[in-house]
C-alpha cells in the first residue's frame, strides 16, 4: 500500500516508517492520517515491532503552523485537537510496540507523536520540547498529559510554561527517552531493540502493551485485576506452551 508523506519498509517481522515531509517533517493532518493508517496496517499484517523516524535532520518539528492558523473558533480548535488526540491514542493502543527513533528536532506535535510511541531512542544531537506557549497556545495532541505522566508535574510545567526544549541527555535523565546514542548509531540501536522484541511471542507482546496501558489509567487494585485477566488468557496460548517447554528443555524458544 502507498502512504503519502511516508516511506515504509518491512524486514524480518519489523517495519520502519520514515516521515518524509520536507523541509521539517511537519505533522500536518494529512501526515498524521498517513502515520495512523500505516501503523494500523502494519500491525494487522503481523509485524512485531515498528520503528518510526524522520527523514533528514528532523524527526518532526511540530504541527503544520499554517493549518493551526486556520483554526479561528473554539469549536474548530477543539474538534481538530480531539481528532488528533484520538489518532495518537490509536497509535498508543496498537498491539505491537512502536519505537520512536528521534534523529533531530522533536518539537510540539512531533514530541506528542514521539510520546505516544511505546519506546523512544534519541540521537545525541536531538532536542525535544513543547514550544506551543510561544505561539500563544498550549499542546493539543495530548502533550500536556503525556509529558506530565512521563517526566512528572514539576518538570512538565517548566517545559510547558517556558517552551524551552531539552537536550537528549536531559530527556534520558527525565525518563522522556529510553536511551541516547551517537547520531550515526541511531537506527542500529533502534533495530537492535526491535530485534530483541520480535524474538518474543506475539501474544505476550500484545498483552504486555495492553496491561501497562490499561493499568496506568486506573488504580493498583484494578490494574492487578487486569494483569491477572491477561495472564489467564495467555495460559491458553501457543506462546505460553512454547516458552515454558523451551525453558524446561533448556533451549531457545521458537515462537510462531
Secondary structure, 3 states (H helix, E strand, C coil): CCCCCEEEEEECCEEEEEECCCCCCCECHHHHHHHHHHHHHHHHHCCCEEEEEECCCEEECCECHHHHHCCCCHHHHHHHHHHHHHHHHHHHCCCCEEEEEECCEEECHHHHHHHHCCEEEEECCCEEECCHHHHCCCCCCCHHHHHHHHHCHHHHHHHHHHCCCEEHHHHHHHCCCCEEECHHHHHHHHHHHHHHHHCCCHHHHHHHHHHHHHHCCCCHHHHHHHHHHHHHHHCCCHHHHHHHHHHHCCCCCCCC
